Amino acid sequence: MRRLAAALAGLLLAGCGDRVPDTPKGPMQIGPDITVRARAVPLNPGDPKQDGVGDFIYAGGLRLTSGQTSRLHGLSDLDVLADGRLISVGDEGDLLKAKVVLDAAGHLVGVTDAQLTKLTGLDGKPLQGKDNRDSEGQALMPNGDLLVSFERHDRIWLYPADGTPPRPVPSPDAKFPYNEGMEALAPDPDRGPDAYFTGGETTGRTWSCTLTTACVEGAKVPLSWGFGLVAARRLPQGRTAWLLRAFNPITRSVIDLRITDAGGRAIDQMELRGPLTVDNFEGLGVVPAKVGDGARFYVISDDNFSKSQRTLLLAFDWHPPSGR
């Protein structure tokens, strides 16, 4: 029974994994500048008045498409800066840079100034082959360098802010299940400007690393049955935000955004599942609140290059519950 349960769990998680063939049909790119169409989506299509989930207040959401490229898909992680700049890697080795547009009330209403380029290899040329270009996690470092974690061929590379070719950096000395590798990757600023941490999708194992020292294994993230760890970000006061995802044919995508304190104890949680607007959210961006110790969370979905899924970008404002 244990083997059967494990096999079923793998199949269900694979439902949210990469389904795209090595060479998608009809790849088309104009640019790198592209125009992104952003169509507003409600939090709850059946109840337009719903404006949040618990302590998480909905701050707008968009469905993203583009008629100028077939590559605006598969977005797997996300950073949004205080000035609105957006950076997102895709699981076909693409890098999206854009800017979010907010209205006078601060709600997310659009995406502009978009550029879509290809991640390069150590030789400076675009990555070739699905197993080499399956980029899943990213860590935007304080100096502007971008760390990217890859699965299938598991590794972490540093892409310098000056645009020169990447170089390998320390990654966990661990063997990950095929296509279930380091989906979570994030800076670890309290440990230093060159520190970062990463986590395995289906095991919940985590590691702390620096650019010059080996990765050291830390505490496991508890995972409910069927859930995988897909993104994480550090927050002020020693807190951490974890993005967890499950999928099965009955409930479809279920997303758990969990916030823990420095000791790993749960502070707050948001669950997204139908009838709420939800898809295969894999990317998590955080902008600290201008007032107080809360944050704005952005989540982005990996549509797996599938016509049955969507590329969604949602925003939520959060302030910690009283006394936590």
LOTOR-817180 format. One record per residue (C-alpha): z, x, y negated. Coordinates in nm, 4 decimals. Example, Ala and Ser with C-alpha at 12.3 -4.5 7.8 and 13.67 -1.06 7.14 Angstrom:
# LOTOR-817180
r c3: 0.7800 c1: 1.2300 c2: 0.4500;
r c3: 0.7140 c1: 1.3670 c2: 0.1060;
//
This chain:
# LOTOR-817180
r c3: 0.0000 c1: 0.0000 c2: 0.0000;
r c3: 0.0786 c1: 0.2838 c2: -0.2385;
r c3: -0.2624 c1: 0.4351 c2: -0.1826;
r c3: -0.4262 c1: 0.0965 c2: -0.2338;
r c3: -0.2292 c1: 0.0355 c2: -0.5540;
r c3: -0.3255 c1: 0.3791 c2: -0.6840;
r c3: -0.6898 c1: 0.3162 c2: -0.6050;
r c3: -0.6822 c1: -0.0212 c2: -0.7782;
r c3: -0.5141 c1: 0.1319 c2: -1.0821;
r c3: -0.7866 c1: 0.3930 c2: -1.0998;
r c3: -1.0571 c1: 0.1302 c2: -1.0816;
r c3: -0.8990 c1: -0.0793 c2: -1.3554;
r c3: -0.8591 c1: 0.2164 c2: -1.5878;
r c3: -1.2146 c1: 0.3153 c2: -1.5133;
r c3: -1.3137 c1: -0.0217 c2: -1.6569;
r c3: -1.2279 c1: 0.1233 c2: -1.9984;
r c3: -1.3707 c1: 0.4664 c2: -1.9226;
r c3: -1.7103 c1: 0.6113 c2: -1.9957;
r c3: -1.9891 c1: 0.3956 c2: -1.8573;
r c3: -2.2725 c1: 0.5570 c2: -2.0475;
r c3: -2.5344 c1: 0.7498 c2: -1.8479;
r c3: -2.5948 c1: 1.1171 c2: -1.9207;
r c3: -2.8870 c1: 1.0326 c2: -2.1472;
r c3: -2.8579 c1: 0.6861 c2: -2.3084;
r c3: -3.1840 c1: 0.4987 c2: -2.3357;
r c3: -3.3690 c1: 0.5399 c2: -2.6610;
r c3: -3.1376 c1: 0.7711 c2: -2.8585;
r c3: -3.2352 c1: 0.7371 c2: -3.2234;
r c3: -3.0866 c1: 0.9133 c2: -3.5226;
r c3: -3.1770 c1: 0.9165 c2: -3.8903;
r c3: -2.9676 c1: 1.1342 c2: -4.1078;
r c3: -2.7065 c1: 1.2741 c2: -4.0756;
r c3: -2.6460 c1: 1.0186 c2: -4.3542;
r c3: -2.6318 c1: 0.6671 c2: -4.2116;
r c3: -2.5523 c1: 0.3237 c2: -4.3473;
r c3: -2.2689 c1: 0.1511 c2: -4.1621;
r c3: -2.2662 c1: -0.2274 c2: -4.1595;
r c3: -1.9098 c1: -0.3568 c2: -4.1693;
r c3: -1.8447 c1: -0.7205 c2: -4.0842;
r c3: -1.4943 c1: -0.8565 c2: -4.1374;
r c3: -1.3076 c1: -0.9818 c2: -3.8305;
r c3: -0.9871 c1: -1.1914 c2: -3.8320;
r c3: -0.6773 c1: -1.0870 c2: -3.6434;
r c3: -0.6841 c1: -1.4145 c2: -3.4506;
r c3: -1.0220 c1: -1.5950 c2: -3.4388;
r c3: -0.8447 c1: -1.9136 c2: -3.3282;
r c3: -0.5845 c1: -1.9027 c2: -3.6067;
r c3: -0.7148 c1: -1.7513 c2: -3.9328;
r c3: -0.3668 c1: -1.7866 c2: -4.0857;
r c3: -0.2099 c1: -1.5328 c2: -3.8502;
r c3: -0.1486 c1: -1.2238 c2: -4.0600;
r c3: 0.0402 c1: -0.9931 c2: -3.8290;
r c3: 0.2096 c1: -0.9128 c2: -3.5004;
r c3: 0.5838 c1: -0.8730 c2: -3.5408;
r c3: 0.6533 c1: -0.6038 c2: -3.8000;
r c3: 0.2855 c1: -0.5003 c2: -3.8069;
r c3: 0.1027 c1: -0.6756 c2: -4.0940;
r c3: -0.2733 c1: -0.7081 c2: -4.0609;
r c3: -0.4493 c1: -0.5239 c2: -4.3423;
r c3: -0.8073 c1: -0.6063 c2: -4.2504;
r c3: -1.0516 c1: -0.5362 c2: -3.9719;
r c3: -1.4210 c1: -0.4605 c2: -3.9330;
r c3: -1.6912 c1: -0.4586 c2: -3.6708;
r c3: -1.9044 c1: -0.1481 c2: -3.7303;
r c3: -2.2772 c1: -0.1223 c2: -3.6550;
r c3: -2.5759 c1: 0.0681 c2: -3.7885;
r c3: -2.9481 c1: 0.0035 c2: -3.7736;
r c3: -3.0247 c1: 0.3719 c2: -3.8345;
r c3: -2.8805 c1: 0.5249 c2: -3.5206;
r c3: -2.8091 c1: 0.4486 c2: -3.1567;
r c3: -2.5167 c1: 0.6939 c2: -3.1674;
r c3: -2.2537 c1: 0.4906 c2: -3.3551;
r c3: -2.0717 c1: 0.4109 c2: -3.0317;
r c3: -1.8060 c1: 0.5518 c2: -2.8033;
r c3: -1.5634 c1: 0.6456 c2: -3.0828;
r c3: -1.2555 c1: 0.7839 c2: -2.9113;
r c3: -1.0107 c1: 0.9110 c2: -3.1738;
r c3: -0.9518 c1: 0.8793 c2: -3.5449;
r c3: -0.8014 c1: 1.0275 c2: -3.8584;
r c3: -0.7877 c1: 0.8575 c2: -4.1969;
r c3: -0.6624 c1: 1.0584 c2: -4.4937;
r c3: -0.4728 c1: 0.9290 c2: -4.7970;
r c3: -0.7931 c1: 0.9480 c2: -5.0060;
r c3: -0.9769 c1: 0.7271 c2: -4.7547;
r c3: -1.1761 c1: 0.9918 c2: -4.5722;
r c3: -1.2346 c1: 0.9022 c2: -4.2078;
r c3: -1.3090 c1: 1.1384 c2: -3.9188;
r c3: -1.3801 c1: 1.0222 c2: -3.5647;
r c3: -1.5110 c1: 1.1915 c2: -3.2495;
r c3: -1.7183 c1: 1.0068 c2: -2.9921;
r c3: -1.7322 c1: 1.0531 c2: -2.6175;
r c3: -2.0963 c1: 1.1572 c2: -2.6283;
r c3: -2.0153 c1: 1.4598 c2: -2.8438;
r c3: -2.0678 c1: 1.2916 c2: -3.1822;
r c3: -1.8680 c1: 1.3424 c2: -3.5021;
r c3: -1.8468 c1: 1.0630 c2: -3.7599;
r c3: -1.7340 c1: 1.1354 c2: -4.1149;
r c3: -1.7093 c1: 0.8480 c2: -4.3615;
r c3: -1.4792 c1: 0.6826 c2: -4.6128;
r c3: -1.2920 c1: 0.3553 c2: -4.5786;
r c3: -1.3224 c1: 0.1024 c2: -4.8612;
r c3: -1.0165 c1: -0.0973 c2: -4.9688;
r c3: -1.0043 c1: -0.3970 c2: -5.2008;
r c3: -0.7643 c1: -0.4397 c2: -5.4944;
r c3: -0.4912 c1: -0.5566 c2: -5.2555;
r c3: -0.5376 c1: -0.2533 c2: -5.0324;
r c3: -0.7070 c1: -0.4417 c2: -4.7487;
r c3: -0.9769 c1: -0.2751 c2: -4.5418;
r c3: -1.3153 c1: -0.4195 c2: -4.6407;
r c3: -1.5821 c1: -0.1586 c2: -4.5715;
r c3: -1.6989 c1: 0.1875 c2: -4.4675;
r c3: -1.9225 c1: 0.4036 c2: -4.6834;
r c3: -2.0576 c1: 0.7603 c2: -4.7225;
r c3: -2.1075 c1: 0.7903 c2: -4.3473;
r c3: -2.2509 c1: 1.0965 c2: -4.1749;
r c3: -2.3036 c1: 1.1277 c2: -3.8003;
r c3: -2.3578 c1: 1.4722 c2: -3.6499;
r c3: -2.3326 c1: 1.6378 c2: -3.3085;
r c3: -2.0464 c1: 1.8564 c2: -3.1958;
r c3: -2.1654 c1: 2.2048 c2: -3.1111;
r c3: -2.0808 c1: 2.4486 c2: -2.8361;
r c3: -1.9515 c1: 2.8030 c2: -2.8664;
r c3: -2.3089 c1: 2.9133 c2: -2.9325;
r c3: -2.3419 c1: 2.6801 c2: -3.2324;
r c3: -2.5924 c1: 2.4545 c2: -3.0537;
r c3: -2.5349 c1: 2.0836 c2: -2.9706;
r c3: -2.3362 c1: 2.0289 c2: -2.6534;
r c3: -2.5460 c1: 1.9497 c2: -2.3484;
r c3: -2.4521 c1: 1.7344 c2: -2.0482;
r c3: -2.1979 c1: 1.4535 c2: -2.0299;
r c3: -1.9376 c1: 1.6684 c2: -1.8561;
r c3: -1.9465 c1: 1.9179 c2: -2.1440;
r c3: -1.9552 c1: 1.6814 c2: -2.4419;
r c3: -1.7014 c1: 1.4129 c2: -2.3455;
r c3: -1.4817 c1: 1.4493 c2: -2.6548;
r c3: -1.1759 c1: 1.2220 c2: -2.6410;
r c3: -0.8953 c1: 1.3391 c2: -2.8720;
r c3: -0.8725 c1: 1.5093 c2: -3.2082;
r c3: -0.6100 c1: 1.6814 c2: -3.4208;
r c3: -0.6864 c1: 1.7373 c2: -3.7888;
r c3: -0.4852 c1: 2.0447 c2: -3.8811;
r c3: -0.3275 c1: 2.1060 c2: -4.2256;
r c3: -0.5959 c1: 2.3592 c2: -4.3250;
r c3: -0.8817 c1: 2.1211 c2: -4.2397;
r c3: -0.9704 c1: 2.2673 c2: -3.9003;
r c3: -1.0328 c1: 2.0057 c2: -3.6316;
r c3: -0.9091 c1: 2.0425 c2: -3.2761;
r c3: -1.1011 c1: 1.8421 c2: -3.0167;
r c3: -0.9949 c1: 1.7757 c2: -2.6579;
r c3: -1.2573 c1: 1.7181 c2: -2.3916;
r c3: -1.2258 c1: 1.5606 c2: -2.0473;
r c3: -1.4330 c1: 1.6050 c2: -1.7328;
r c3: -1.4623 c1: 1.9724 c2: -1.8352;
r c3: -1.1037 c1: 1.9797 c2: -1.9626;
r c3: -1.0412 c1: 2.2016 c2: -2.2643;
r c3: -0.9413 c1: 2.2082 c2: -2.6324;
r c3: -1.1626 c1: 2.3676 c2: -2.8942;
r c3: -1.1026 c1: 2.4415 c2: -3.2608;
r c3: -1.3830 c1: 2.3470 c2: -3.5013;
r c3: -1.3290 c1: 2.5459 c2: -3.8241;
r c3: -1.3345 c1: 2.3604 c2: -4.1548;
r c3: -1.6076 c1: 2.5964 c2: -4.2781;
r c3: -1.8547 c1: 2.4650 c2: -4.0192;
r c3: -1.8811 c1: 2.7819 c2: -3.8108;
r c3: -1.8996 c1: 2.7514 c2: -3.4297;
r c3: -1.5882 c1: 2.6413 c2: -3.2414;
r c3: -1.3570 c1: 2.8568 c2: -3.0344;
r c3: -1.1255 c1: 2.7777 c2: -2.7427;
r c3: -0.7527 c1: 2.7390 c2: -2.8102;
r c3: -0.4586 c1: 2.7014 c2: -2.5684;
r c3: -0.4646 c1: 2.3927 c2: -2.3487;
r c3: -0.2323 c1: 2.2848 c2: -2.0658;
r c3: -0.2429 c1: 2.4835 c2: -1.7432;
r c3: -0.2886 c1: 2.1659 c2: -1.5429;
r c3: -0.5549 c1: 1.9970 c2: -1.3338;
r c3: -0.6358 c1: 1.6490 c2: -1.4607;
r c3: -0.7986 c1: 1.3711 c2: -1.2589;
r c3: -1.1715 c1: 1.3611 c2: -1.3250;
r c3: -1.2493 c1: 1.1649 c2: -1.6426;
r c3: -0.8756 c1: 1.1051 c2: -1.7010;
r c3: -0.7836 c1: 1.4081 c2: -1.9063;
r c3: -0.6445 c1: 1.4831 c2: -2.2517;
r c3: -0.7203 c1: 1.1620 c2: -2.4395;
r c3: -0.4197 c1: 1.2107 c2: -2.6703;
r c3: -0.4212 c1: 1.5052 c2: -2.9110;
r c3: -0.2427 c1: 1.5393 c2: -3.2462;
r c3: -0.0919 c1: 1.7896 c2: -3.4893;
r c3: 0.2798 c1: 1.8622 c2: -3.4534;
r c3: 0.3738 c1: 1.9481 c2: -3.8139;
r c3: 0.7514 c1: 1.9704 c2: -3.7622;
r c3: 0.6897 c1: 2.2624 c2: -3.5245;
r c3: 0.4619 c1: 2.4477 c2: -3.7633;
r c3: 0.1175 c1: 2.4401 c2: -3.9294;
r c3: -0.0555 c1: 2.5686 c2: -3.6139;
r c3: 0.1271 c1: 2.3419 c2: -3.3667;
r c3: -0.0197 c1: 2.0474 c2: -3.1769;
r c3: 0.0563 c1: 1.8344 c2: -2.8724;
r c3: -0.1507 c1: 1.6606 c2: -2.6095;
r c3: -0.1065 c1: 1.4120 c2: -2.3276;
r c3: -0.2769 c1: 1.3145 c2: -2.0035;
r c3: -0.4289 c1: 0.9673 c2: -1.9835;
r c3: -0.3043 c1: 0.8359 c2: -1.6508;
r c3: -0.0006 c1: 1.0591 c2: -1.5910;
r c3: 0.1739 c1: 1.0335 c2: -1.9287;
r c3: 0.2516 c1: 1.4072 c2: -1.9098;
r c3: 0.2702 c1: 1.5793 c2: -2.2494;
r c3: 0.2521 c1: 1.9388 c2: -2.3667;
r c3: 0.3388 c1: 2.1202 c2: -2.6898;
r c3: 0.1083 c1: 2.4042 c2: -2.7941;
r c3: 0.0268 c1: 2.6361 c2: -3.0844;
r c3: -0.2917 c1: 2.8191 c2: -3.1665;
r c3: -0.1386 c1: 3.1471 c2: -3.0470;
r c3: 0.1024 c1: 3.0477 c2: -2.7677;
r c3: 0.0653 c1: 2.8771 c2: -2.4322;
r c3: 0.1263 c1: 2.5068 c2: -2.3921;
r c3: 0.4727 c1: 2.4053 c2: -2.2684;
r c3: 0.5221 c1: 2.0798 c2: -2.0804;
r c3: 0.7505 c1: 1.8213 c2: -2.2392;
r c3: 0.8753 c1: 1.4725 c2: -2.1606;
r c3: 0.6577 c1: 1.2139 c2: -1.9893;
r c3: 0.5513 c1: 0.9007 c2: -2.1723;
r c3: 0.6591 c1: 0.5987 c2: -1.9623;
r c3: 0.3516 c1: 0.4017 c2: -1.8579;
r c3: 0.3578 c1: 0.0456 c2: -1.7313;
r c3: 0.1309 c1: -0.0307 c2: -1.4365;
r c3: -0.2344 c1: -0.0107 c2: -1.5337;
r c3: -0.1735 c1: 0.1488 c2: -1.8751;
r c3: -0.3034 c1: 0.4852 c2: -1.9880;
r c3: -0.2106 c1: 0.7079 c2: -2.2821;
r c3: -0.5119 c1: 0.7278 c2: -2.5151;
r c3: -0.3828 c1: 0.8528 c2: -2.8538;
r c3: -0.0701 c1: 0.9677 c2: -3.0363;
r c3: 0.0406 c1: 1.0690 c2: -3.3858;
r c3: 0.3620 c1: 1.2134 c2: -3.5268;
r c3: 0.5387 c1: 1.0136 c2: -3.7982;
r c3: 0.8084 c1: 1.1111 c2: -4.0508;
r c3: 1.1729 c1: 1.1346 c2: -3.9420;
r c3: 1.0846 c1: 1.2652 c2: -3.5975;
r c3: 0.9098 c1: 0.9479 c2: -3.4853;
r c3: 0.5946 c1: 0.9303 c2: -3.2774;
r c3: 0.3311 c1: 0.6591 c2: -3.2421;
r c3: 0.1737 c1: 0.6226 c2: -2.8967;
r c3: -0.1389 c1: 0.4194 c2: -2.8271;
r c3: -0.1551 c1: 0.2839 c2: -2.4718;
r c3: -0.4380 c1: 0.0876 c2: -2.3139;
r c3: -0.4897 c1: -0.1244 c2: -2.0046;
r c3: -0.7869 c1: -0.3182 c2: -1.8747;
r c3: -0.8460 c1: -0.5635 c2: -1.5943;
r c3: -1.1087 c1: -0.8336 c2: -1.5398;
r c3: -0.8614 c1: -1.1173 c2: -1.6071;
r c3: -0.6768 c1: -1.0106 c2: -1.9240;
r c3: -0.9520 c1: -0.7700 c2: -2.0349;
r c3: -0.8274 c1: -0.5088 c2: -2.2837;
r c3: -0.4564 c1: -0.4986 c2: -2.3613;
r c3: -0.3323 c1: -0.2519 c2: -2.6231;
r c3: 0.0237 c1: -0.1346 c2: -2.6799;
r c3: 0.1072 c1: 0.0533 c2: -3.0004;
r c3: 0.4560 c1: 0.1917 c2: -2.9373;
r c3: 0.6781 c1: 0.3795 c2: -3.1838;
r c3: 0.9627 c1: 0.5988 c2: -3.0583;
r c3: 1.2328 c1: 0.8043 c2: -3.2260;
r c3: 1.2933 c1: 1.1771 c2: -3.1814;
r c3: 1.4788 c1: 1.1093 c2: -2.8570;
r c3: 1.1978 c1: 0.9010 c2: -2.7105;
r c3: 1.3766 c1: 0.5682 c2: -2.7597;
r c3: 1.1587 c1: 0.2711 c2: -2.8580;
r c3: 1.1836 c1: 0.1613 c2: -3.2220;
r c3: 0.9075 c1: -0.0965 c2: -3.2390;
r c3: 0.5999 c1: -0.2162 c2: -3.0553;
r c3: 0.2808 c1: -0.4138 c2: -3.1155;
r c3: 0.0759 c1: -0.5675 c2: -2.8371;
r c3: -0.2864 c1: -0.6700 c2: -2.8882;
r c3: -0.4426 c1: -0.8972 c2: -2.6273;
r c3: -0.6554 c1: -1.2100 c2: -2.6300;
r c3: -0.6853 c1: -1.4420 c2: -2.8140;
r c3: -0.6303 c1: -1.1723 c2: -3.0790;
r c3: -0.9214 c1: -0.9535 c2: -3.1820;
r c3: -0.9074 c1: -0.6671 c2: -2.9327;
r c3: -1.1356 c1: -0.4235 c2: -2.7568;
r c3: -1.1072 c1: -0.0816 c2: -2.5955;
r c3: -0.8987 c1: 0.0819 c2: -2.8702;
r c3: -0.8698 c1: 0.4562 c2: -2.8056;
r c3: -0.8299 c1: 0.6102 c2: -3.1528;
r c3: -0.5244 c1: 0.6053 c2: -3.3779;
r c3: -0.5056 c1: 0.7144 c2: -3.7419;
r c3: -0.1946 c1: 0.7124 c2: -3.9606;
r c3: -0.1549 c1: 0.7148 c2: -4.3387;
r c3: 0.2094 c1: 0.7387 c2: -4.4540;
r c3: 0.3229 c1: 0.4537 c2: -4.6780;
r c3: 0.3370 c1: 0.5317 c2: -5.0502;
r c3: 0.6787 c1: 0.3666 c2: -5.0688;
r c3: 0.9448 c1: 0.3891 c2: -4.7977;
r c3: 0.9097 c1: 0.5466 c2: -4.4558;
r c3: 0.6507 c1: 0.3136 c2: -4.3072;
r c3: 0.2834 c1: 0.3768 c2: -4.2403;
r c3: -0.0617 c1: 0.2256 c2: -4.2238;
r c3: -0.2097 c1: 0.2443 c2: -3.8760;
r c3: -0.5835 c1: 0.2400 c2: -3.8153;
r c3: -0.7143 c1: 0.1810 c2: -3.4622;
r c3: -1.0752 c1: 0.2264 c2: -3.3542;
r c3: -1.2396 c1: 0.1096 c2: -3.0316;
r c3: -1.4656 c1: 0.2922 c2: -2.7899;
r c3: -1.7365 c1: 0.0419 c2: -2.6962;
r c3: -1.8646 c1: 0.2643 c2: -2.4128;
r c3: -2.2207 c1: 0.2127 c2: -2.5435;
r c3: -2.1959 c1: -0.1336 c2: -2.3871;
r c3: -2.3497 c1: -0.4494 c2: -2.5310;
r c3: -2.0472 c1: -0.6454 c2: -2.4076;
r c3: -1.8063 c1: -0.4443 c2: -2.6250;
r c3: -1.7655 c1: -0.3765 c2: -2.9967;
r c3: -1.6852 c1: -0.0879 c2: -3.2273;
r c3: -1.3856 c1: -0.2253 c2: -3.4169;
r c3: -1.1763 c1: -0.0662 c2: -3.6903;
r c3: -0.8501 c1: -0.2492 c2: -3.7640;
r c3: -0.5685 c1: -0.1696 c2: -4.0084;
r c3: -0.1989 c1: -0.2612 c2: -3.9860;
r c3: 0.0855 c1: -0.1904 c2: -4.2290;
r c3: 0.4228 c1: -0.1184 c2: -4.0711;
r c3: 0.7755 c1: -0.0600 c2: -4.1950;
r c3: 1.0546 c1: 0.0186 c2: -3.9503;
r c3: 1.2890 c1: -0.2673 c2: -3.8666;
r c3: 1.6165 c1: -0.2659 c2: -4.0540;
r c3: 1.8648 c1: -0.0195 c2: -3.9111;
r c3: 1.6116 c1: 0.1743 c2: -3.7010;
//
